């Protein structure tokens, strides 16, 4: 993805890249048409991992690019807690969460039920639950299951649907909403 390449380029290269006017293309790739909420130049997220009780509050995008150390911290918090495996979480998923939080007018940390899942963990969960897809995008680091303190689950679902930028699953019995950066679809 263009944004990720830019984030890894040395600062001087990135400046040149932006100076050439390609920055607008980068932004277009990050912001799907019709996004309900635009977010600022400084993207901040906070999480509570409900399985490990770990918390994180970090600015993962600033001054025109993703912050590698912050992304690593997020990857670690959202790891497969059952196996300890860490995988890069799709930065577009983080951007989606920022827009979601803005849409909900909330600064509360996301409560995380599930982030990255290794294939072994996903297969185990899928064998025990109809609600877990065998080809889940959790295995690609492209999905997260969340709730938002102070907001009804329906509000979270509606705010996610309003983004029109991926899948939205509604799980009232388990009290979470699934969002991902796959194609636009909904269930539950
Ligand atoms: Zn999910």
Boltz pocket constraint, residues with backbone or C-beta under 6 A from the ligand:
constraints:
  - pocket:
      binder: B
      contacts: [[A, 114], [A, 138], [A, 143], [A, 144], [A, 145], [A, 178], [A, 179]]
      max_distance: 6.0
